[in-house]
Amino acid sequence: MAAAPDPYAELLALGELELEHAGAGRYDALAEIAARRDAIIGELPPIPPAHVRSTLELAALTQERVTIELLRGRERTLLDLGLVAQARRTARGYGRSIATVRPPGGPHVDTSA
C-alpha cells in the first residue's frame, strides 16, 4: 500500500513550481498553483508537527523568492510600458512634423528622404 503524500512536501513542491513559472513569466499558471496550495493548507492541522519545521521553513523561503520574481516581472512590465509610451510620443511627434510641412490646401510634401 502506498504511503499518503506528505502535504508539507507538496507545499514545498508547489512553491518550487510557482517559482519556476514566475521566473519564466508564465503568470497564467500561478492561479491554479495558488488554488492547489490553498486546498492543501485548508486540510492541515492548526499546529504543524515539529518534524516538518525544516520543510515549512524552505517553503516560506521559496515563497519569498516567488515574491521577488513577481516584483521583477512587474518591473519588467512597467519598463516595457514606458518604452511603448515613449514610442507613441515619438510617433506623434513625427506625425506633427509632417503635418507642419503640408501647405494648407496643397499637396502632401514628404520630407523624410
Secondary structure by P-SEA (a helix, b strand, c coil): ccccccaaaaaaaaaaaaaaaaaaccccaaaaaaaaaaaaaaaccccccccaaaaaaaaaaaaaaaaaaaaaaaaaaaaaaaaaaaaaaaaaaaaaaaaaacccccccccccc
